Amino acid sequence: MYKKPENFEQVVLFLAQRLKDFQYAFRGTTGLVLQGLEMNVDDIDLLCDKNTALKCNELLNEFLEERVIFSESDKFKSYFGKFSVKGIPVEVMGEWQIKDTKDNWSNPFDASTRVKVKLNNFDIYVTPVNEELTVFAKMGRWTAYQQIKKQIKKPGSKEEIQPAFF
């Protein structure tokens, strides 16, 4: 049985309503679960453009743990911040980039390729499954990558969704 926080859907809907006029997408395991895949969810990752990420400092001010600012580590760079909404950790990543094994930075992920799904009759945005496959591959998260691939392979078919940007 896969686990997610008890108030997961409530927090997703709350965030979607707060960000409805901005460019955002739920990504990672959150976005995959919202698209019907079975994954464990411990936190909520929000992918955005730079302006939306910075606007979260204001829109989600009462939940702020770390202000959204430009941040760079050995593997990632983005406009990054942390929030805690009703007990669930929320990470905001604006124009997120991943460094590959050859020390090359990916193009920025900014939610521009987002897709719409419904949750309790409310439109929310998520990153497409094929983009998540690309991200998990770039991060070297092969166990999660294989878990996703198993779930998206069409029964009785050799056709599979291929990662984007490779």
Legacy VTK file of the C-alpha trace (Angstrom):
# vtk DataFile Version 3.0
C-alpha trace
ASCII
DATASET POLYDATA
POINTS 166 float
0.000 0.000 0.000
1.401 3.382 -0.975
1.312 6.191 1.547
0.552 9.875 1.333
-0.281 12.431 4.012
-3.838 12.215 5.342
-4.701 15.752 4.200
-2.839 15.461 0.869
-5.785 16.262 -1.419
-6.911 19.143 0.801
-3.448 20.752 0.647
-3.112 20.169 -3.109
-6.461 21.879 -3.697
-5.534 24.742 -1.378
-2.241 25.330 -3.241
-3.916 25.032 -6.643
-6.490 27.653 -5.651
-3.815 30.021 -4.349
-1.759 29.624 -7.541
-4.591 29.399 -10.078
-3.586 32.620 -11.869
0.087 31.660 -12.114
2.311 29.210 -14.005
2.792 26.220 -11.717
2.639 22.424 -11.813
2.755 19.751 -9.134
5.734 17.560 -9.929
7.524 14.503 -8.613
5.552 11.850 -6.815
2.761 14.352 -6.092
2.183 15.000 -9.798
2.426 11.301 -10.618
-0.113 10.313 -7.936
-2.469 13.020 -9.223
-2.199 11.339 -12.646
-3.180 7.951 -11.211
0.189 6.319 -10.564
0.881 4.541 -7.305
3.781 6.182 -5.470
4.670 7.169 -1.920
4.261 10.890 -1.243
6.134 12.543 1.626
6.044 16.140 0.454
4.685 18.345 -2.314
6.954 19.724 -5.032
5.788 22.747 -6.990
7.488 23.600 -10.257
7.059 27.185 -11.514
8.526 29.932 -13.587
10.748 32.484 -11.809
7.958 35.023 -11.237
5.565 32.485 -9.721
8.279 31.047 -7.475
9.135 34.489 -6.119
5.433 35.370 -5.769
5.041 32.350 -3.448
6.899 34.333 -0.774
3.807 36.559 -0.667
1.045 34.084 -1.605
2.166 31.485 0.938
3.739 33.839 3.474
1.923 32.352 6.478
3.474 28.935 5.681
6.997 30.187 4.963
9.986 28.223 6.283
12.688 29.351 3.820
12.111 32.294 1.454
12.258 31.591 -2.257
15.603 32.877 -3.533
17.974 31.791 -6.286
19.938 28.830 -5.005
22.579 26.559 -6.536
24.006 23.273 -5.263
26.266 20.666 -6.859
23.296 19.064 -8.634
20.489 21.641 -8.829
19.815 25.314 -9.310
16.528 27.177 -9.139
14.499 29.814 -7.362
13.961 27.604 -4.342
12.025 27.917 -1.104
10.356 25.806 1.559
6.919 26.032 3.098
4.871 23.879 5.449
1.164 23.787 4.671
-1.041 22.032 7.216
1.882 19.823 8.248
3.007 18.872 4.735
6.415 20.083 3.528
6.115 22.035 0.252
9.143 22.822 -1.909
8.907 25.490 -4.605
11.314 25.306 -7.546
11.294 28.080 -10.138
13.149 27.510 -13.412
14.677 24.356 -11.924
17.788 22.934 -13.565
19.554 19.612 -13.022
23.254 18.956 -13.628
23.902 15.684 -15.454
26.851 13.323 -15.059
28.801 15.276 -17.706
28.436 18.507 -15.694
25.940 19.987 -18.148
22.912 21.876 -16.862
19.500 20.903 -18.215
17.217 23.446 -19.783
15.083 25.060 -17.059
11.947 23.200 -16.013
9.372 25.964 -15.500
5.939 24.289 -15.734
5.485 25.496 -19.324
4.733 21.914 -20.432
2.184 21.324 -17.679
-0.990 19.330 -18.233
-4.386 19.811 -16.616
-6.035 17.163 -14.450
-9.145 17.291 -12.267
-9.221 16.820 -8.523
-12.668 17.062 -6.930
-13.901 18.938 -10.043
-11.138 21.552 -9.729
-8.540 22.025 -12.475
-4.991 21.550 -11.271
-1.738 21.364 -13.202
0.908 18.650 -13.126
4.081 17.898 -15.035
3.594 15.266 -17.751
4.664 11.709 -16.914
7.273 11.660 -19.708
8.879 14.815 -18.267
9.006 13.156 -14.850
10.756 10.172 -16.412
13.355 12.547 -17.818
13.824 14.258 -14.461
14.154 10.983 -12.535
16.723 9.774 -15.107
18.733 13.000 -14.899
18.737 12.726 -11.096
19.821 9.071 -11.262
16.743 7.894 -9.376
16.542 4.613 -11.280
14.332 2.706 -8.814
11.611 5.365 -9.067
12.195 5.572 -12.846
11.550 1.820 -13.207
8.510 2.032 -10.912
7.014 4.700 -13.186
7.900 2.808 -16.383
6.178 -0.355 -15.096
2.972 1.558 -14.419
2.787 3.412 -17.734
3.549 0.538 -20.077
0.348 -0.264 -21.897
-0.871 -3.812 -21.172
-0.382 -6.131 -24.146
1.664 -3.572 -26.048
5.327 -2.844 -26.590
4.528 0.880 -26.810
5.742 2.936 -23.903
5.936 6.608 -23.038
9.470 7.781 -23.756
11.310 10.355 -21.676
11.263 13.871 -23.068
14.405 15.889 -23.779
16.767 12.929 -24.378
LINES 1 167
166 0 1 2 3 4 5 6 7 8 9 10 11 12 13 14 15 16 17 18 19 20 21 22 23 24 25 26 27 28 29 30 31 32 33 34 35 36 37 38 39 40 41 42 43 44 45 46 47 48 49 50 51 52 53 54 55 56 57 58 59 60 61 62 63 64 65 66 67 68 69 70 71 72 73 74 75 76 77 78 79 80 81 82 83 84 85 86 87 88 89 90 91 92 93 94 95 96 97 98 99 100 101 102 103 104 105 106 107 108 109 110 111 112 113 114 115 116 117 118 119 120 121 122 123 124 125 126 127 128 129 130 131 132 133 134 135 136 137 138 139 140 141 142 143 144 145 146 147 148 149 150 151 152 153 154 155 156 157 158 159 160 161 162 163 164 165
